[in-house]
């Protein structure tokens, strides 16, 4: 059981940290050094830990799961700071910075799924399937177009200027909106089916 928990923690931390690193790296490449100057352009997980989202919440969910409750394991890291005004082309580059994190998770899911195809009998099969699931979950969830999730950065980059400010004001209520949507079935009715579909495309049957 301890080994299983450690495996889940390693997978979850890796997916979250690489997601945030991708945002910082892409912003740096596009002209914003904020993350680098803050010491966040690093793969050191300690630099990305959010006490609740990276530690407490996953522990609670893991405990409930091993007690037999049907919970999904989720969490988040401390967001990498990005000053969009310092990007060379703020509106266009905002899209690429927003897509970088989910793209990293999709890439990781693809790599792990290829490994599963090459070594289908690996004794770490369940852990690797979970790695595919959690990376797809992070990618799909973060592409929900509600500020401050990554999908909203894509929308902001595409919106005409007259709607940009109006849309960005939603961010102060973003977390509440997401919680309400989850309560009303966003996870079961939309996110899970999308993850299952993407898993099938990658050749991994996700339950």
MODELLER restraints for C-alpha pairs under 7 A, 6 or more apart:
rsr = mdl.restraints
at = mdl.atoms
rsr.add(forms.Gaussian(group=physical.xy_distance, feature=features.Distance(at['CA:7:A'], at['CA:127:A']), mean=6.71, stdev=0.5))
rsr.add(forms.Gaussian(group=physical.xy_distance, feature=features.Distance(at['CA:11:A'], at['CA:131:A']), mean=5.80, stdev=0.5))
rsr.add(forms.Gaussian(group=physical.xy_distance, feature=features.Distance(at['CA:12:A'], at['CA:134:A']), mean=6.93, stdev=0.5))
rsr.add(forms.Gaussian(group=physical.xy_distance, feature=features.Distance(at['CA:15:A'], at['CA:105:A']), mean=6.54, stdev=0.5))
rsr.add(forms.Gaussian(group=physical.xy_distance, feature=features.Distance(at['CA:15:A'], at['CA:135:A']), mean=5.96, stdev=0.5))
rsr.add(forms.Gaussian(group=physical.xy_distance, feature=features.Distance(at['CA:16:A'], at['CA:76:A']), mean=6.17, stdev=0.5))
rsr.add(forms.Gaussian(group=physical.xy_distance, feature=features.Distance(at['CA:16:A'], at['CA:77:A']), mean=6.05, stdev=0.5))
rsr.add(forms.Gaussian(group=physical.xy_distance, feature=features.Distance(at['CA:17:A'], at['CA:43:A']), mean=6.64, stdev=0.5))
rsr.add(forms.Gaussian(group=physical.xy_distance, feature=features.Distance(at['CA:17:A'], at['CA:45:A']), mean=6.14, stdev=0.5))
rsr.add(forms.Gaussian(group=physical.xy_distance, feature=features.Distance(at['CA:17:A'], at['CA:48:A']), mean=6.45, stdev=0.5))
rsr.add(forms.Gaussian(group=physical.xy_distance, feature=features.Distance(at['CA:17:A'], at['CA:77:A']), mean=6.73, stdev=0.5))
rsr.add(forms.Gaussian(group=physical.xy_distance, feature=features.Distance(at['CA:18:A'], at['CA:43:A']), mean=6.99, stdev=0.5))
rsr.add(forms.Gaussian(group=physical.xy_distance, feature=features.Distance(at['CA:18:A'], at['CA:104:A']), mean=6.95, stdev=0.5))
rsr.add(forms.Gaussian(group=physical.xy_distance, feature=features.Distance(at['CA:19:A'], at['CA:101:A']), mean=4.29, stdev=0.5))
rsr.add(forms.Gaussian(group=physical.xy_distance, feature=features.Distance(at['CA:19:A'], at['CA:102:A']), mean=6.72, stdev=0.5))
rsr.add(forms.Gaussian(group=physical.xy_distance, feature=features.Distance(at['CA:19:A'], at['CA:104:A']), mean=5.92, stdev=0.5))
rsr.add(forms.Gaussian(group=physical.xy_distance, feature=features.Distance(at['CA:19:A'], at['CA:105:A']), mean=6.36, stdev=0.5))
rsr.add(forms.Gaussian(group=physical.xy_distance, feature=features.Distance(at['CA:20:A'], at['CA:79:A']), mean=6.53, stdev=0.5))
rsr.add(forms.Gaussian(group=physical.xy_distance, feature=features.Distance(at['CA:20:A'], at['CA:80:A']), mean=5.90, stdev=0.5))
rsr.add(forms.Gaussian(group=physical.xy_distance, feature=features.Distance(at['CA:20:A'], at['CA:101:A']), mean=6.13, stdev=0.5))
rsr.add(forms.Gaussian(group=physical.xy_distance, feature=features.Distance(at['CA:21:A'], at['CA:41:A']), mean=6.00, stdev=0.5))
rsr.add(forms.Gaussian(group=physical.xy_distance, feature=features.Distance(at['CA:21:A'], at['CA:42:A']), mean=6.57, stdev=0.5))
rsr.add(forms.Gaussian(group=physical.xy_distance, feature=features.Distance(at['CA:21:A'], at['CA:43:A']), mean=6.74, stdev=0.5))
rsr.add(forms.Gaussian(group=physical.xy_distance, feature=features.Distance(at['CA:22:A'], at['CA:100:A']), mean=5.44, stdev=0.5))
rsr.add(forms.Gaussian(group=physical.xy_distance, feature=features.Distance(at['CA:22:A'], at['CA:101:A']), mean=5.24, stdev=0.5))
rsr.add(forms.Gaussian(group=physical.xy_distance, feature=features.Distance(at['CA:22:A'], at['CA:104:A']), mean=6.51, stdev=0.5))
rsr.add(forms.Gaussian(group=physical.xy_distance, feature=features.Distance(at['CA:23:A'], at['CA:80:A']), mean=6.91, stdev=0.5))
rsr.add(forms.Gaussian(group=physical.xy_distance, feature=features.Distance(at['CA:23:A'], at['CA:97:A']), mean=5.41, stdev=0.5))
rsr.add(forms.Gaussian(group=physical.xy_distance, feature=features.Distance(at['CA:23:A'], at['CA:98:A']), mean=6.86, stdev=0.5))
rsr.add(forms.Gaussian(group=physical.xy_distance, feature=features.Distance(at['CA:23:A'], at['CA:100:A']), mean=5.43, stdev=0.5))
rsr.add(forms.Gaussian(group=physical.xy_distance, feature=features.Distance(at['CA:23:A'], at['CA:101:A']), mean=5.47, stdev=0.5))
rsr.add(forms.Gaussian(group=physical.xy_distance, feature=features.Distance(at['CA:24:A'], at['CA:35:A']), mean=5.53, stdev=0.5))
rsr.add(forms.Gaussian(group=physical.xy_distance, feature=features.Distance(at['CA:24:A'], at['CA:41:A']), mean=5.83, stdev=0.5))
rsr.add(forms.Gaussian(group=physical.xy_distance, feature=features.Distance(at['CA:24:A'], at['CA:80:A']), mean=5.98, stdev=0.5))
rsr.add(forms.Gaussian(group=physical.xy_distance, feature=features.Distance(at['CA:25:A'], at['CA:41:A']), mean=6.50, stdev=0.5))
rsr.add(forms.Gaussian(group=physical.xy_distance, feature=features.Distance(at['CA:26:A'], at['CA:97:A']), mean=5.58, stdev=0.5))
rsr.add(forms.Gaussian(group=physical.xy_distance, feature=features.Distance(at['CA:26:A'], at['CA:100:A']), mean=6.60, stdev=0.5))
rsr.add(forms.Gaussian(group=physical.xy_distance, feature=features.Distance(at['CA:27:A'], at['CA:82:A']), mean=6.75, stdev=0.5))
rsr.add(forms.Gaussian(group=physical.xy_distance, feature=features.Distance(at['CA:27:A'], at['CA:97:A']), mean=5.75, stdev=0.5))
rsr.add(forms.Gaussian(group=physical.xy_distance, feature=features.Distance(at['CA:30:A'], at['CA:87:A']), mean=5.61, stdev=0.5))
rsr.add(forms.Gaussian(group=physical.xy_distance, feature=features.Distance(at['CA:30:A'], at['CA:88:A']), mean=6.09, stdev=0.5))
rsr.add(forms.Gaussian(group=physical.xy_distance, feature=features.Distance(at['CA:30:A'], at['CA:93:A']), mean=6.81, stdev=0.5))
rsr.add(forms.Gaussian(group=physical.xy_distance, feature=features.Distance(at['CA:31:A'], at['CA:86:A']), mean=6.29, stdev=0.5))
rsr.add(forms.Gaussian(group=physical.xy_distance, feature=features.Distance(at['CA:31:A'], at['CA:87:A']), mean=4.80, stdev=0.5))
rsr.add(forms.Gaussian(group=physical.xy_distance, feature=features.Distance(at['CA:31:A'], at['CA:88:A']), mean=5.58, stdev=0.5))
rsr.add(forms.Gaussian(group=physical.xy_distance, feature=features.Distance(at['CA:32:A'], at['CA:82:A']), mean=6.96, stdev=0.5))
rsr.add(forms.Gaussian(group=physical.xy_distance, feature=features.Distance(at['CA:32:A'], at['CA:83:A']), mean=6.44, stdev=0.5))
rsr.add(forms.Gaussian(group=physical.xy_distance, feature=features.Distance(at['CA:32:A'], at['CA:86:A']), mean=5.15, stdev=0.5))
rsr.add(forms.Gaussian(group=physical.xy_distance, feature=features.Distance(at['CA:32:A'], at['CA:87:A']), mean=5.27, stdev=0.5))
rsr.add(forms.Gaussian(group=physical.xy_distance, feature=features.Distance(at['CA:34:A'], at['CA:81:A']), mean=6.31, stdev=0.5))
rsr.add(forms.Gaussian(group=physical.xy_distance, feature=features.Distance(at['CA:34:A'], at['CA:82:A']), mean=5.97, stdev=0.5))
rsr.add(forms.Gaussian(group=physical.xy_distance, feature=features.Distance(at['CA:34:A'], at['CA:83:A']), mean=6.50, stdev=0.5))
rsr.add(forms.Gaussian(group=physical.xy_distance, feature=features.Distance(at['CA:35:A'], at['CA:41:A']), mean=5.62, stdev=0.5))
rsr.add(forms.Gaussian(group=physical.xy_distance, feature=features.Distance(at['CA:35:A'], at['CA:80:A']), mean=6.10, stdev=0.5))
rsr.add(forms.Gaussian(group=physical.xy_distance, feature=features.Distance(at['CA:35:A'], at['CA:81:A']), mean=5.38, stdev=0.5))
rsr.add(forms.Gaussian(group=physical.xy_distance, feature=features.Distance(at['CA:35:A'], at['CA:82:A']), mean=6.38, stdev=0.5))
rsr.add(forms.Gaussian(group=physical.xy_distance, feature=features.Distance(at['CA:40:A'], at['CA:47:A']), mean=6.24, stdev=0.5))
rsr.add(forms.Gaussian(group=physical.xy_distance, feature=features.Distance(at['CA:40:A'], at['CA:80:A']), mean=6.43, stdev=0.5))
rsr.add(forms.Gaussian(group=physical.xy_distance, feature=features.Distance(at['CA:48:A'], at['CA:77:A']), mean=5.46, stdev=0.5))
rsr.add(forms.Gaussian(group=physical.xy_distance, feature=features.Distance(at['CA:48:A'], at['CA:78:A']), mean=5.20, stdev=0.5))
rsr.add(forms.Gaussian(group=physical.xy_distance, feature=features.Distance(at['CA:49:A'], at['CA:77:A']), mean=5.36, stdev=0.5))
rsr.add(forms.Gaussian(group=physical.xy_distance, feature=features.Distance(at['CA:49:A'], at['CA:78:A']), mean=5.73, stdev=0.5))
rsr.add(forms.Gaussian(group=physical.xy_distance, feature=features.Distance(at['CA:50:A'], at['CA:77:A']), mean=5.20, stdev=0.5))
rsr.add(forms.Gaussian(group=physical.xy_distance, feature=features.Distance(at['CA:50:A'], at['CA:78:A']), mean=4.80, stdev=0.5))
rsr.add(forms.Gaussian(group=physical.xy_distance, feature=features.Distance(at['CA:53:A'], at['CA:75:A']), mean=4.87, stdev=0.5))
rsr.add(forms.Gaussian(group=physical.xy_distance, feature=features.Distance(at['CA:53:A'], at['CA:76:A']), mean=4.78, stdev=0.5))
rsr.add(forms.Gaussian(group=physical.xy_distance, feature=features.Distance(at['CA:53:A'], at['CA:77:A']), mean=6.20, stdev=0.5))
rsr.add(forms.Gaussian(group=physical.xy_distance, feature=features.Distance(at['CA:54:A'], at['CA:75:A']), mean=5.47, stdev=0.5))
rsr.add(forms.Gaussian(group=physical.xy_distance, feature=features.Distance(at['CA:54:A'], at['CA:76:A']), mean=5.37, stdev=0.5))
rsr.add(forms.Gaussian(group=physical.xy_distance, feature=features.Distance(at['CA:54:A'], at['CA:77:A']), mean=5.48, stdev=0.5))
rsr.add(forms.Gaussian(group=physical.xy_distance, feature=features.Distance(at['CA:57:A'], at['CA:75:A']), mean=6.44, stdev=0.5))
rsr.add(forms.Gaussian(group=physical.xy_distance, feature=features.Distance(at['CA:58:A'], at['CA:73:A']), mean=6.19, stdev=0.5))
rsr.add(forms.Gaussian(group=physical.xy_distance, feature=features.Distance(at['CA:58:A'], at['CA:74:A']), mean=6.06, stdev=0.5))
rsr.add(forms.Gaussian(group=physical.xy_distance, feature=features.Distance(at['CA:58:A'], at['CA:75:A']), mean=5.86, stdev=0.5))
rsr.add(forms.Gaussian(group=physical.xy_distance, feature=features.Distance(at['CA:61:A'], at['CA:71:A']), mean=6.29, stdev=0.5))
rsr.add(forms.Gaussian(group=physical.xy_distance, feature=features.Distance(at['CA:61:A'], at['CA:73:A']), mean=5.79, stdev=0.5))
rsr.add(forms.Gaussian(group=physical.xy_distance, feature=features.Distance(at['CA:62:A'], at['CA:73:A']), mean=6.52, stdev=0.5))
rsr.add(forms.Gaussian(group=physical.xy_distance, feature=features.Distance(at['CA:64:A'], at['CA:71:A']), mean=6.78, stdev=0.5))
rsr.add(forms.Gaussian(group=physical.xy_distance, feature=features.Distance(at['CA:65:A'], at['CA:71:A']), mean=5.59, stdev=0.5))
rsr.add(forms.Gaussian(group=physical.xy_distance, feature=features.Distance(at['CA:84:A'], at['CA:90:A']), mean=5.58, stdev=0.5))
rsr.add(forms.Gaussian(group=physical.xy_distance, feature=features.Distance(at['CA:84:A'], at['CA:94:A']), mean=6.51, stdev=0.5))
rsr.add(forms.Gaussian(group=physical.xy_distance, feature=features.Distance(at['CA:87:A'], at['CA:93:A']), mean=6.51, stdev=0.5))
rsr.add(forms.Gaussian(group=physical.xy_distance, feature=features.Distance(at['CA:91:A'], at['CA:157:A']), mean=4.57, stdev=0.5))
rsr.add(forms.Gaussian(group=physical.xy_distance, feature=features.Distance(at['CA:92:A'], at['CA:157:A']), mean=5.58, stdev=0.5))
rsr.add(forms.Gaussian(group=physical.xy_distance, feature=features.Distance(at['CA:94:A'], at['CA:153:A']), mean=6.03, stdev=0.5))
rsr.add(forms.Gaussian(group=physical.xy_distance, feature=features.Distance(at['CA:94:A'], at['CA:154:A']), mean=6.84, stdev=0.5))
rsr.add(forms.Gaussian(group=physical.xy_distance, feature=features.Distance(at['CA:94:A'], at['CA:157:A']), mean=5.89, stdev=0.5))
rsr.add(forms.Gaussian(group=physical.xy_distance, feature=features.Distance(at['CA:95:A'], at['CA:153:A']), mean=5.72, stdev=0.5))
rsr.add(forms.Gaussian(group=physical.xy_distance, feature=features.Distance(at['CA:95:A'], at['CA:154:A']), mean=4.39, stdev=0.5))
rsr.add(forms.Gaussian(group=physical.xy_distance, feature=features.Distance(at['CA:95:A'], at['CA:157:A']), mean=5.47, stdev=0.5))
rsr.add(forms.Gaussian(group=physical.xy_distance, feature=features.Distance(at['CA:98:A'], at['CA:150:A']), mean=4.76, stdev=0.5))
rsr.add(forms.Gaussian(group=physical.xy_distance, feature=features.Distance(at['CA:98:A'], at['CA:151:A']), mean=6.67, stdev=0.5))
rsr.add(forms.Gaussian(group=physical.xy_distance, feature=features.Distance(at['CA:98:A'], at['CA:153:A']), mean=5.28, stdev=0.5))
rsr.add(forms.Gaussian(group=physical.xy_distance, feature=features.Distance(at['CA:98:A'], at['CA:154:A']), mean=6.08, stdev=0.5))
rsr.add(forms.Gaussian(group=physical.xy_distance, feature=features.Distance(at['CA:99:A'], at['CA:150:A']), mean=6.68, stdev=0.5))
rsr.add(forms.Gaussian(group=physical.xy_distance, feature=features.Distance(at['CA:102:A'], at['CA:138:A']), mean=6.73, stdev=0.5))
rsr.add(forms.Gaussian(group=physical.xy_distance, feature=features.Distance(at['CA:102:A'], at['CA:139:A']), mean=4.07, stdev=0.5))
rsr.add(forms.Gaussian(group=physical.xy_distance, feature=features.Distance(at['CA:102:A'], at['CA:142:A']), mean=6.82, stdev=0.5))
rsr.add(forms.Gaussian(group=physical.xy_distance, feature=features.Distance(at['CA:105:A'], at['CA:135:A']), mean=4.76, stdev=0.5))
rsr.add(forms.Gaussian(group=physical.xy_distance, feature=features.Distance(at['CA:105:A'], at['CA:136:A']), mean=6.41, stdev=0.5))
rsr.add(forms.Gaussian(group=physical.xy_distance, feature=features.Distance(at['CA:105:A'], at['CA:138:A']), mean=6.80, stdev=0.5))
rsr.add(forms.Gaussian(group=physical.xy_distance, feature=features.Distance(at['CA:105:A'], at['CA:139:A']), mean=5.75, stdev=0.5))
rsr.add(forms.Gaussian(group=physical.xy_distance, feature=features.Distance(at['CA:106:A'], at['CA:135:A']), mean=6.45, stdev=0.5))
rsr.add(forms.Gaussian(group=physical.xy_distance, feature=features.Distance(at['CA:106:A'], at['CA:136:A']), mean=6.12, stdev=0.5))
rsr.add(forms.Gaussian(group=physical.xy_distance, feature=features.Distance(at['CA:106:A'], at['CA:139:A']), mean=6.47, stdev=0.5))
rsr.add(forms.Gaussian(group=physical.xy_distance, feature=features.Distance(at['CA:108:A'], at['CA:135:A']), mean=6.81, stdev=0.5))
rsr.add(forms.Gaussian(group=physical.xy_distance, feature=features.Distance(at['CA:109:A'], at['CA:131:A']), mean=6.89, stdev=0.5))
rsr.add(forms.Gaussian(group=physical.xy_distance, feature=features.Distance(at['CA:109:A'], at['CA:132:A']), mean=4.50, stdev=0.5))
rsr.add(forms.Gaussian(group=physical.xy_distance, feature=features.Distance(at['CA:109:A'], at['CA:135:A']), mean=5.74, stdev=0.5))
rsr.add(forms.Gaussian(group=physical.xy_distance, feature=features.Distance(at['CA:109:A'], at['CA:136:A']), mean=6.54, stdev=0.5))
rsr.add(forms.Gaussian(group=physical.xy_distance, feature=features.Distance(at['CA:110:A'], at['CA:202:A']), mean=6.58, stdev=0.5))
rsr.add(forms.Gaussian(group=physical.xy_distance, feature=features.Distance(at['CA:112:A'], at['CA:128:A']), mean=6.50, stdev=0.5))
rsr.add(forms.Gaussian(group=physical.xy_distance, feature=features.Distance(at['CA:112:A'], at['CA:132:A']), mean=6.40, stdev=0.5))
rsr.add(forms.Gaussian(group=physical.xy_distance, feature=features.Distance(at['CA:113:A'], at['CA:132:A']), mean=6.71, stdev=0.5))
rsr.add(forms.Gaussian(group=physical.xy_distance, feature=features.Distance(at['CA:113:A'], at['CA:202:A']), mean=6.18, stdev=0.5))
rsr.add(forms.Gaussian(group=physical.xy_distance, feature=features.Distance(at['CA:113:A'], at['CA:204:A']), mean=6.56, stdev=0.5))
rsr.add(forms.Gaussian(group=physical.xy_distance, feature=features.Distance(at['CA:133:A'], at['CA:206:A']), mean=6.86, stdev=0.5))
rsr.add(forms.Gaussian(group=physical.xy_distance, feature=features.Distance(at['CA:136:A'], at['CA:195:A']), mean=6.00, stdev=0.5))
rsr.add(forms.Gaussian(group=physical.xy_distance, feature=features.Distance(at['CA:137:A'], at['CA:195:A']), mean=6.49, stdev=0.5))
rsr.add(forms.Gaussian(group=physical.xy_distance, feature=features.Distance(at['CA:140:A'], at['CA:191:A']), mean=6.69, stdev=0.5))
rsr.add(forms.Gaussian(group=physical.xy_distance, feature=features.Distance(at['CA:141:A'], at['CA:191:A']), mean=6.85, stdev=0.5))
rsr.add(forms.Gaussian(group=physical.xy_distance, feature=features.Distance(at['CA:142:A'], at['CA:149:A']), mean=5.17, stdev=0.5))
rsr.add(forms.Gaussian(group=physical.xy_distance, feature=features.Distance(at['CA:142:A'], at['CA:150:A']), mean=5.18, stdev=0.5))
rsr.add(forms.Gaussian(group=physical.xy_distance, feature=features.Distance(at['CA:142:A'], at['CA:151:A']), mean=6.14, stdev=0.5))
rsr.add(forms.Gaussian(group=physical.xy_distance, feature=features.Distance(at['CA:143:A'], at['CA:149:A']), mean=6.61, stdev=0.5))
rsr.add(forms.Gaussian(group=physical.xy_distance, feature=features.Distance(at['CA:143:A'], at['CA:150:A']), mean=5.40, stdev=0.5))
rsr.add(forms.Gaussian(group=physical.xy_distance, feature=features.Distance(at['CA:143:A'], at['CA:151:A']), mean=3.89, stdev=0.5))
rsr.add(forms.Gaussian(group=physical.xy_distance, feature=features.Distance(at['CA:144:A'], at['CA:151:A']), mean=5.10, stdev=0.5))
rsr.add(forms.Gaussian(group=physical.xy_distance, feature=features.Distance(at['CA:145:A'], at['CA:151:A']), mean=4.21, stdev=0.5))
rsr.add(forms.Gaussian(group=physical.xy_distance, feature=features.Distance(at['CA:145:A'], at['CA:152:A']), mean=4.20, stdev=0.5))
rsr.add(forms.Gaussian(group=physical.xy_distance, feature=features.Distance(at['CA:145:A'], at['CA:155:A']), mean=6.75, stdev=0.5))
rsr.add(forms.Gaussian(group=physical.xy_distance, feature=features.Distance(at['CA:146:A'], at['CA:152:A']), mean=5.19, stdev=0.5))
rsr.add(forms.Gaussian(group=physical.xy_distance, feature=features.Distance(at['CA:146:A'], at['CA:174:A']), mean=6.08, stdev=0.5))
rsr.add(forms.Gaussian(group=physical.xy_distance, feature=features.Distance(at['CA:147:A'], at['CA:168:A']), mean=6.87, stdev=0.5))
rsr.add(forms.Gaussian(group=physical.xy_distance, feature=features.Distance(at['CA:147:A'], at['CA:170:A']), mean=6.36, stdev=0.5))
rsr.add(forms.Gaussian(group=physical.xy_distance, feature=features.Distance(at['CA:147:A'], at['CA:171:A']), mean=4.52, stdev=0.5))
rsr.add(forms.Gaussian(group=physical.xy_distance, feature=features.Distance(at['CA:147:A'], at['CA:174:A']), mean=5.40, stdev=0.5))
rsr.add(forms.Gaussian(group=physical.xy_distance, feature=features.Distance(at['CA:148:A'], at['CA:171:A']), mean=5.59, stdev=0.5))
rsr.add(forms.Gaussian(group=physical.xy_distance, feature=features.Distance(at['CA:148:A'], at['CA:174:A']), mean=6.41, stdev=0.5))
rsr.add(forms.Gaussian(group=physical.xy_distance, feature=features.Distance(at['CA:156:A'], at['CA:164:A']), mean=5.92, stdev=0.5))
rsr.add(forms.Gaussian(group=physical.xy_distance, feature=features.Distance(at['CA:196:A'], at['CA:206:A']), mean=5.85, stdev=0.5))
rsr.add(forms.Gaussian(group=physical.xy_distance, feature=features.Distance(at['CA:199:A'], at['CA:205:A']), mean=6.12, stdev=0.5))
rsr.add(forms.Gaussian(group=physical.xy_distance, feature=features.Distance(at['CA:199:A'], at['CA:206:A']), mean=6.23, stdev=0.5))
